[in-house]
Amino acid sequence: MHGRRYGEGHLARVAISVDGGSAFVSLAVAAAALLATPPAAADEPRSATEPRVMLESGEVTNVIDAFDDGDTFDLNLSLGFEYSTKSAKIRRETSIAAPGLSTGGYTSNLLNVASYSETTSKLIPRVDVGLYKDLALYLKLPIILNSSRELTDLDGSAGQQDVALAGAPGERLFDLPFRSPSRSGIEHLAVGLDVNIMNQARDRTKPTWLFGIEGRFPVSEPMHACTESPRDGQVKCADPTDINRNDRNDLQFEGGRISQREPGVSRGTIGLEVHTLLSKRIKYVEPYGGLKALFEFQQESSDYGLIDLERSLVNHPPLVGTVLLGVMIIPWENREKFSRLTFDLRFTGEYHSEGRDYSELFDALGSSDAPSLRQPQWAAFRENPSYNPTDCRNGVQAACAPSIIDEGSQRTYFTGLSDVQAYGSYRVKASVAWQASENVKFQLGVGFRHDQAHGIGGDQPCNAAFKDSPGASGPCRRQNADGSFEVTGSPNPNYRQTINSVGRRFYVNDSNTFDVFASGTVMF
């Protein structure tokens, strides 16, 4: 199967040629003849009146190849451009008794916090190389030209920041409006392998079935939480271990990585995507469907490394599973000139599992100077050598806790990465592809995506999977009637009460993304 031409040796590859007022007549004749004519055998000659409709798969399942009859090598070079704009509403839990919030008897998540907006423009060079029949290697290098994020007032929230953005008593987590620095650079390097397990162009009785695998490798600086407007004496992109964000190691518990950083653009992960697609050409339409799964593995050199702790509830990025359904419509094609016009209508549904990710509040919370987020936490607790229930009953407070902080354990710092709850995404896309000749084709399309409402601060205080001993339990225990303690878990070192406790958590809803995309391909 050739990625750029409709091979001479394949049967049932024909074009309809129409001009002026004869278009509808030609289409009607072609349809009637196809319905009346049984499939031709491999060695059956065509009749002069048989309609000439090609069976080459469309853009979705097409794999360029090599060492085919009359075409030993194929190479495609393409350049794509994408522009997207996203908007969402950020809200927060509250028990404030007020109209539209709560009666005071329960906690709602309706407190307005901010209106979120994001725009991204991206350039995507791609190279496809045919390796063998129906087998191709490809490389993609998405380059983010500009990505900007902003948080602004949401229905009066800017006037109520001390309530909507409250941290510990007297704290404000961040200020509105909030703007992130613009990001640019290489998002990742993608290397993939596609193969057509079945190919309708080679065997017209079977559909075209594509299977592929893609690796995504970071080649640029991972994203770091930054602010475009730091307070006096602070820097835009301070290290998470820089407690007072002044680019100096001048406090007792600050880490050894104090340095001002770049905003970064990559996800700081290594990705593995597996995908499969199935299509069947039926005259002028080609319905298709498929599945994708994306697994990401965090790099220790990114900010994931600071929070990748054994007793943390969620250390890993989310798993993304995708189901897609669509139809390609080919209203016109010309075999002799290697030309055709294709319309693609597609619906995509995604499931994002719970995972630690770059949320809409990544920069705002990650660059906060609020002490409740900046002060380090210790990763473990230890047995209290002074614990003595008798002394505790006699008023000796140091003897009351069986478990105390282990200050010799690793210190954990808040990076802005948060535990994002599971949610679904839905996207519709429409595009048109025009293959102008044997060597050139173009594509243009638009899309709309909606993300379901979800929480972006779901860390729990205790990890029930670890019940080692009362000495390591910290506050994750309950006292029985006889005075003994029952361990309920181990403290989660990434838990931050001011953003993770019930009544303080943030939510995202009304999240919509519009995008336009275009590409051009040169085929050799």
C-alpha positions as CSV (number, residue, x, y, z in Angstrom):
1,M,0.0,0.0,0.0
2,H,1.6,3.3,-1.0
3,G,1.2,6.4,1.1
4,R,1.3,8.7,-1.9
5,R,-0.1,6.8,-4.9
6,Y,-2.9,4.4,-5.8
7,G,-0.8,1.4,-6.9
8,E,-1.3,0.1,-10.5
9,G,-1.4,-3.5,-9.4
10,H,-4.4,-3.2,-7.0
11,L,-7.9,-4.0,-8.3
12,A,-11.0,-2.0,-7.5
13,R,-8.9,1.2,-7.5
14,V,-10.7,3.6,-9.8
15,A,-11.8,7.2,-10.0
16,I,-15.0,8.9,-11.1
17,S,-14.5,11.8,-13.4
18,V,-17.3,14.3,-13.5
19,D,-17.8,17.7,-15.2
20,G,-20.5,20.3,-15.1
21,G,-24.1,19.0,-15.2
22,S,-23.1,15.3,-15.7
23,A,-21.9,14.9,-12.1
24,F,-25.2,13.5,-10.6
25,V,-25.7,11.2,-13.6
26,S,-22.2,9.8,-13.3
27,L,-22.6,9.2,-9.6
28,A,-25.9,7.4,-10.1
29,V,-24.5,5.2,-12.8
30,A,-21.5,4.4,-10.7
31,A,-23.6,3.5,-7.6
32,A,-25.9,1.3,-9.6
33,A,-23.1,-0.6,-11.3
34,L,-21.3,-1.2,-8.0
35,L,-24.4,-2.6,-6.4
36,A,-25.1,-4.9,-9.4
37,T,-21.6,-6.1,-10.0
38,P,-20.1,-8.9,-7.8
39,P,-16.6,-8.5,-6.4
40,A,-14.0,-9.2,-9.0
41,A,-11.5,-12.0,-8.5
42,A,-7.8,-11.3,-8.5
43,D,-7.4,-12.3,-12.1
44,E,-10.8,-11.2,-13.4
45,P,-10.6,-8.6,-16.1
46,R,-12.6,-5.4,-15.7
47,S,-15.4,-4.5,-18.1
48,A,-15.2,-1.2,-19.8
49,T,-18.3,0.0,-18.0
50,E,-17.3,-1.0,-14.5
51,P,-17.2,2.0,-12.2
52,R,-13.7,2.9,-11.1
53,V,-13.8,3.5,-7.3
54,M,-10.5,3.2,-5.4
55,L,-10.2,1.1,-2.3
56,E,-7.2,2.7,-0.8
57,S,-7.8,3.5,2.9
58,G,-8.2,7.1,3.9
59,E,-5.8,9.2,6.0
60,V,-6.7,7.5,9.3
61,T,-5.5,4.0,8.5
62,N,-3.1,4.7,5.7
63,V,0.4,3.4,6.2
64,I,3.1,4.2,3.7
65,D,5.3,1.2,2.8
66,A,8.3,0.0,0.8
67,F,9.4,-2.8,-1.5
68,D,6.1,-2.9,-3.2
69,D,5.5,-3.6,-6.9
70,G,6.9,-0.6,-8.8
71,D,7.6,1.4,-5.7
72,T,10.5,0.3,-3.6
73,F,10.6,3.3,-1.2
74,D,8.2,5.9,0.2
75,L,9.0,9.0,2.3
76,N,6.5,11.6,3.5
77,L,7.5,14.9,4.9
78,S,4.7,17.0,6.6
79,L,4.3,20.1,8.6
80,G,1.3,20.8,10.7
81,F,0.0,23.8,12.7
82,E,-2.4,23.7,15.6
83,Y,-4.0,26.6,17.5
84,S,-6.2,26.0,20.5
85,T,-8.0,28.1,23.1
86,K,-9.3,26.7,26.4
87,S,-11.6,28.2,29.0
88,A,-12.8,26.8,32.3
89,K,-14.3,27.9,35.6
90,I,-12.4,27.3,38.9
91,R,-14.6,26.8,42.0
92,R,-13.9,25.7,45.5
93,E,-15.6,23.9,48.3
94,T,-17.2,25.9,51.1
95,S,-19.6,25.6,54.0
96,I,-20.5,29.3,54.0
97,A,-24.2,29.7,54.4
98,A,-25.2,32.0,51.5
99,P,-27.5,31.9,48.5
100,G,-26.1,29.7,45.8
101,L,-23.5,28.2,48.1
102,S,-24.7,26.2,51.1
103,T,-27.3,26.3,53.8
104,G,-24.5,25.8,56.3
105,G,-25.5,22.2,56.9
106,Y,-23.2,20.7,54.2
107,T,-20.2,21.5,52.0
108,S,-20.8,22.6,48.4
109,N,-18.3,23.1,45.6
110,L,-19.9,26.3,44.2
111,L,-17.7,29.0,45.6
112,N,-16.4,31.1,42.6
113,V,-12.6,31.3,42.4
114,A,-11.4,32.3,38.9
115,S,-12.0,32.1,35.2
116,Y,-9.3,30.2,33.5
117,S,-8.1,30.7,30.0
118,E,-5.3,29.1,28.0
119,T,-4.1,29.6,24.4
120,T,-1.5,27.4,22.6
121,S,0.0,27.5,19.2
122,K,2.0,24.5,18.0
123,L,4.1,23.5,15.0
124,I,4.4,19.8,14.2
125,P,7.0,18.5,11.8
126,R,6.6,14.8,10.9
127,V,8.5,12.3,8.9
128,D,7.1,8.9,7.7
129,V,9.4,6.3,6.2
130,G,8.2,3.1,4.6
131,L,10.2,0.1,5.9
132,Y,8.4,-2.8,4.2
133,K,4.9,-3.6,2.8
134,D,2.4,-2.0,5.1
135,L,5.1,-1.2,7.7
136,A,6.3,2.4,8.4
137,L,8.3,4.3,10.9
138,Y,7.5,7.9,11.8
139,L,8.9,10.7,13.9
140,K,7.0,13.7,15.2
141,L,8.5,16.8,17.0
142,P,5.7,19.0,18.4
143,I,7.1,22.5,18.9
144,I,5.1,24.8,21.1
145,L,5.4,28.3,19.7
146,N,3.6,29.9,22.5
147,S,1.5,28.7,25.5
148,S,0.0,31.2,27.9
149,R,-2.3,30.8,30.9
150,E,-4.3,33.3,32.9
151,L,-6.7,33.4,35.9
152,T,-9.1,36.3,36.1
153,D,-12.3,37.3,38.0
154,L,-15.2,35.0,38.0
155,D,-18.5,36.7,38.8
156,G,-17.0,38.9,41.5
157,S,-14.5,36.5,43.0
158,A,-11.7,39.1,42.6
159,G,-13.5,41.2,45.3
160,Q,-13.7,38.2,47.6
161,Q,-10.2,36.8,47.4
162,D,-9.6,36.6,51.2
163,V,-12.4,34.1,51.2
164,A,-12.1,32.3,47.8
165,L,-8.3,32.0,48.0
166,A,-7.9,31.6,51.8
167,G,-5.1,29.4,53.0
168,A,-4.1,29.1,56.7
169,P,-5.4,31.9,58.9
170,G,-4.2,35.2,57.5
171,E,-2.9,33.6,54.2
172,R,-4.0,34.1,50.6
173,L,-2.8,31.3,48.3
174,F,-2.4,33.6,45.3
175,D,-3.8,36.9,43.9
176,L,-6.2,37.6,41.0
177,P,-5.5,38.3,38.3
178,F,-2.8,35.7,37.9
179,R,-0.7,35.2,34.7
180,S,1.8,32.5,33.9
181,P,4.9,33.2,31.9
182,S,4.6,32.3,28.2
183,R,6.1,28.9,27.4
184,S,7.7,27.7,24.2
185,G,10.0,24.9,23.1
186,I,9.9,21.2,22.1
187,E,7.1,19.4,23.8
188,H,8.5,15.9,23.2
189,L,10.0,13.7,20.5
190,A,7.6,11.0,19.3
191,V,8.9,7.8,17.6
192,G,6.3,5.4,16.3
193,L,5.8,2.3,14.3
194,D,2.6,1.5,12.4
195,V,1.6,-1.7,10.6
196,N,-1.5,-2.6,8.6
197,I,-2.3,-6.1,9.8
198,M,-4.9,-6.3,7.1
199,N,-5.3,-4.1,4.0
200,Q,-8.4,-3.7,2.0
201,A,-6.4,-2.5,-1.0
202,R,-4.6,-5.9,-1.1
203,D,-7.6,-8.0,-0.2
204,R,-10.9,-6.3,-0.9
205,T,-12.8,-8.9,1.2
206,K,-11.1,-7.6,4.4
207,P,-11.1,-4.3,6.2
208,T,-7.9,-2.2,6.8
209,W,-6.6,-2.9,10.3
210,L,-3.8,-0.7,11.7
211,F,-1.9,-1.3,14.8
212,G,0.8,1.0,16.2
213,I,3.0,1.9,19.1
214,E,4.5,5.3,19.9
215,G,7.2,6.4,22.4
216,R,7.3,10.0,23.6
217,F,10.6,11.2,25.0
218,P,11.2,14.6,26.7
219,V,14.0,16.6,25.0
220,S,13.5,20.0,26.7
221,E,13.1,21.5,30.2
222,P,10.1,20.0,32.2
223,M,7.4,22.5,33.2
224,H,8.0,24.4,36.5
225,A,5.4,26.5,38.4
226,C,6.1,30.2,37.8
227,T,4.4,33.5,38.1
228,E,4.7,36.5,35.7
229,S,4.3,38.9,38.7
230,P,6.3,37.9,41.7
231,R,6.2,39.9,44.9
232,D,9.1,42.3,45.7
233,G,12.2,40.3,46.6
234,Q,10.9,37.1,45.0
235,V,11.7,35.5,41.6
236,K,9.4,34.3,38.9
237,C,10.4,30.7,38.8
238,A,11.8,29.7,42.2
239,D,12.8,26.2,43.1
240,P,10.1,24.4,45.2
241,T,12.8,24.0,48.0
242,D,13.2,27.8,48.1
243,I,10.8,28.5,50.9
244,N,10.8,32.3,50.7
245,R,11.3,32.3,46.9
246,N,14.2,34.8,46.9
247,D,16.7,32.6,45.0
248,R,18.9,32.3,48.1
249,N,19.5,29.4,50.5
250,D,18.9,31.4,53.7
251,L,16.5,29.4,55.8
252,Q,17.0,26.3,57.9
253,F,14.9,23.8,56.0
254,E,15.5,25.0,52.4
255,G,16.8,22.4,50.0
256,G,20.1,22.2,48.2
257,R,18.6,22.9,44.8
258,I,18.1,26.7,45.2
259,S,18.2,28.3,41.8
260,Q,16.0,30.3,39.5
261,R,14.5,28.1,36.8
262,E,12.9,28.4,33.4
263,P,9.1,27.8,33.0
264,G,9.8,24.7,30.9
265,V,7.4,23.1,28.4
266,S,7.6,19.3,28.5
267,R,5.6,17.1,30.9
268,G,8.7,15.6,32.5
269,T,7.5,12.1,31.6
270,I,8.3,9.3,29.2
271,G,5.1,8.3,27.3
272,L,4.1,5.1,25.7
273,E,1.0,5.1,23.4
274,V,-0.6,2.0,21.9
275,H,-3.2,2.4,19.3
276,T,-5.3,0.3,16.9
277,L,-7.8,1.4,14.1
278,L,-10.1,-0.5,11.9
279,S,-11.7,0.9,8.7
280,K,-13.7,-0.4,5.7
281,R,-14.1,1.4,2.4
282,I,-17.6,1.1,1.0
283,K,-17.7,3.0,-2.2
284,Y,-17.6,6.6,-1.3
285,V,-17.6,6.3,2.5
286,E,-15.2,4.7,4.9
287,P,-16.4,4.2,8.5
288,Y,-13.7,3.6,11.1
289,G,-13.2,3.1,14.8
290,G,-10.3,2.6,17.2
291,L,-8.8,2.5,20.6
292,K,-5.8,4.3,22.2
293,A,-4.0,4.0,25.5
294,L,-1.4,6.4,26.8
295,F,0.9,5.4,29.7
296,E,3.3,8.0,31.2
297,F,6.2,7.3,33.5
298,Q,7.6,10.3,35.5
299,Q,11.2,11.3,35.4
300,E,13.0,11.7,38.7
301,S,14.8,14.8,37.2
302,S,11.5,16.6,36.9
303,D,9.3,18.0,39.8
304,Y,7.8,14.5,40.0
305,G,11.0,13.4,41.7
306,L,10.4,15.6,44.7
307,I,7.0,14.0,45.4
308,D,7.7,10.5,44.3
309,L,7.6,9.0,47.8
310,E,6.7,5.5,48.9
311,R,3.8,6.4,51.2
312,S,2.2,8.9,48.9
313,L,-1.2,7.9,47.7
314,V,-0.7,9.0,44.1
315,N,2.7,9.5,42.5
316,H,2.1,8.7,38.9
317,P,0.6,10.7,36.0
318,P,-2.9,9.7,34.8
319,L,-3.6,6.9,32.4
320,V,-5.5,8.2,29.3
321,G,-7.7,5.7,27.4
322,T,-9.4,6.8,24.1
323,V,-12.2,5.5,22.0
324,L,-12.8,7.1,18.6
325,L,-15.5,6.6,15.9
326,G,-15.7,8.4,12.6
327,V,-16.4,8.3,9.0
328,M,-14.4,9.5,6.0
329,I,-16.4,10.6,2.9
330,I,-14.6,10.5,-0.4
331,P,-17.0,12.3,-2.9
332,W,-14.4,12.7,-5.6
333,E,-11.1,11.0,-6.7
334,N,-9.1,10.7,-9.9
335,R,-6.9,7.7,-10.1
336,E,-5.0,8.8,-13.1
337,K,-4.0,12.1,-11.5
338,F,-3.5,10.6,-8.0
339,S,-6.0,13.1,-6.6
340,R,-8.9,12.9,-4.2
341,L,-11.0,14.9,-1.7
342,T,-11.8,13.4,1.7
343,F,-14.0,14.7,4.5
344,D,-13.4,13.3,8.0
345,L,-16.0,13.5,10.7
346,R,-14.9,12.1,14.1
347,F,-16.0,11.7,17.7
348,T,-13.5,10.9,20.4
349,G,-14.1,9.9,24.0
350,E,-11.3,9.9,26.6
351,Y,-11.0,8.6,30.1
352,H,-8.4,10.3,32.4
353,S,-7.7,8.2,35.4
354,E,-6.8,9.8,38.8
355,G,-3.2,10.9,38.7
356,R,-0.7,13.6,39.7
357,D,-0.8,16.2,36.9
358,Y,-0.3,19.8,35.7
359,S,-3.7,21.2,36.5
360,E,-5.3,24.6,35.7
361,L,-3.9,25.8,39.1
362,F,-0.4,24.4,38.6
363,D,1.4,27.7,38.3
364,A,-0.8,29.7,40.7
365,L,-0.5,27.2,43.6
366,G,3.0,26.0,42.7
367,S,4.4,29.6,42.8
368,S,2.5,30.6,45.9
369,D,4.4,32.1,48.8
370,A,1.9,31.0,51.4
371,P,3.7,29.3,54.3
372,S,1.2,26.4,54.4
373,L,2.3,25.4,50.9
374,R,6.0,26.5,51.1
375,Q,7.0,24.9,54.4
376,P,8.4,21.4,53.9
377,Q,6.8,18.3,55.3
378,W,8.6,15.2,56.5
379,A,8.0,11.9,54.7
380,A,7.8,9.7,57.7
381,F,6.9,9.4,61.4
382,R,8.7,7.4,64.1
383,E,8.0,6.0,67.5
384,N,8.0,8.5,70.4
385,P,10.5,7.3,73.0
386,S,8.8,9.5,75.6
387,Y,5.3,8.0,75.1
388,N,3.8,6.9,78.4
389,P,0.0,6.8,78.9
390,T,0.5,7.2,82.6
391,D,2.6,10.4,82.3
392,C,0.1,11.7,79.7
393,R,-2.7,11.4,82.2
394,N,-0.6,13.3,84.6
395,G,-0.4,16.2,82.2
396,V,2.9,15.5,80.4
397,Q,2.1,16.4,76.8
398,A,5.3,15.0,75.4
399,A,4.2,11.6,76.6
400,C,0.8,11.6,74.9
401,A,1.7,10.9,71.3
402,P,2.9,7.4,70.4
403,S,4.2,8.7,67.1
404,I,6.2,11.9,66.2
405,I,7.7,13.4,63.1
406,D,10.9,11.8,61.9
407,E,13.0,14.9,61.1
408,G,15.6,12.6,59.7
409,S,13.3,11.4,56.9
410,Q,13.1,13.1,53.5
411,R,11.6,16.6,53.3
412,T,8.8,17.0,50.8
413,Y,8.0,20.3,49.1
414,F,5.0,21.4,47.2
415,T,5.7,21.7,43.4
416,G,2.3,22.6,42.1
417,L,1.6,19.1,40.8
418,S,-1.7,18.0,42.3
419,D,-3.8,14.9,42.6
420,V,-6.3,15.4,39.7
421,Q,-9.5,13.3,40.0
422,A,-10.7,11.0,37.2
423,Y,-12.8,12.6,34.5
424,G,-14.0,12.1,30.9
425,S,-13.4,14.2,27.8
426,Y,-15.4,14.4,24.6
427,R,-14.3,15.8,21.3
428,V,-15.8,16.3,17.9
429,K,-13.7,17.1,14.9
430,A,-14.3,17.8,11.2
431,S,-11.6,18.1,8.6
432,V,-11.0,18.0,4.9
433,A,-8.0,16.5,3.1
434,W,-7.1,17.4,-0.5
435,Q,-4.6,15.3,-2.4
436,A,-3.7,17.6,-5.2
437,S,-1.3,15.3,-7.0
438,E,0.9,12.3,-6.6
439,N,3.3,14.2,-4.4
440,V,1.3,16.8,-2.5
441,K,-1.7,16.8,-0.1
442,F,-3.2,19.3,2.4
443,Q,-5.5,19.0,5.4
444,L,-7.6,21.6,7.3
445,G,-9.9,21.1,10.2
446,V,-11.6,22.3,13.4
447,G,-12.4,20.6,16.7
448,F,-14.3,21.1,20.0
449,R,-13.6,19.4,23.2
450,H,-15.4,19.3,26.6
451,D,-13.9,18.0,29.8
452,Q,-16.2,16.8,32.6
453,A,-16.1,18.6,36.0
454,H,-13.4,17.2,38.3
455,G,-11.4,17.9,41.4
456,I,-7.8,19.1,41.3
457,G,-6.9,18.6,44.9
458,G,-7.9,15.1,46.0
459,D,-5.1,14.0,48.2
460,Q,-6.1,12.1,51.3
461,P,-4.3,12.6,54.7
462,C,-3.7,8.9,55.3
463,N,-2.6,6.0,53.1
464,A,-4.5,2.9,54.3
465,A,-2.1,0.6,52.5
466,F,0.6,1.2,55.2
467,K,-0.3,0.0,58.7
468,D,3.3,-0.8,59.8
469,S,3.1,0.2,63.5
470,P,1.7,2.8,65.9
471,G,5.1,4.4,65.9
472,A,4.9,5.2,62.1
473,S,1.2,6.1,62.1
474,G,1.5,9.8,63.0
475,P,-2.1,11.2,63.1
476,C,-3.5,8.2,61.2
477,R,-4.8,6.4,64.2
478,R,-7.9,6.3,66.4
479,Q,-8.0,5.6,70.1
480,N,-10.1,2.8,71.5
481,A,-12.2,2.9,74.7
482,D,-9.5,1.0,76.6
483,G,-6.9,3.7,75.7
484,S,-5.1,1.6,73.1
485,F,-4.6,2.9,69.5
486,E,-5.7,1.4,66.2
487,V,-3.6,2.3,63.2
488,T,-5.7,3.4,60.2
489,G,-2.8,4.1,57.8
490,S,0.4,6.1,57.3
491,P,0.5,9.9,56.7
492,N,0.5,11.0,53.1
493,P,3.6,13.2,52.8
494,N,2.0,15.2,49.9
495,Y,-1.1,16.1,51.7
496,R,-1.6,19.8,52.3
497,Q,-4.5,20.7,54.5
498,T,-5.2,24.2,53.0
499,I,-5.9,22.8,49.6
500,N,-6.7,19.1,50.2
501,S,-9.0,18.9,53.2
502,V,-12.7,18.7,52.8
503,G,-14.1,22.2,52.5
504,R,-10.8,23.5,50.9
505,R,-10.6,21.6,47.7
506,F,-10.7,23.2,44.2
507,Y,-12.8,22.0,41.2
508,V,-12.8,22.6,37.5
509,N,-16.0,22.7,35.4
510,D,-17.3,24.2,32.2
511,S,-14.0,23.3,30.6
512,N,-14.2,23.8,26.8
513,T,-11.4,23.8,24.1
514,F,-11.7,25.0,20.5
515,D,-9.0,24.3,18.1
516,V,-8.1,24.7,14.4
517,F,-5.4,22.7,12.6
518,A,-3.8,22.5,9.2
519,S,-1.0,20.5,7.6
520,G,0.8,20.0,4.3
521,T,2.6,16.9,3.1
522,V,5.1,16.2,0.4
523,M,5.4,12.6,-0.7
524,F,8.3,11.0,-2.4
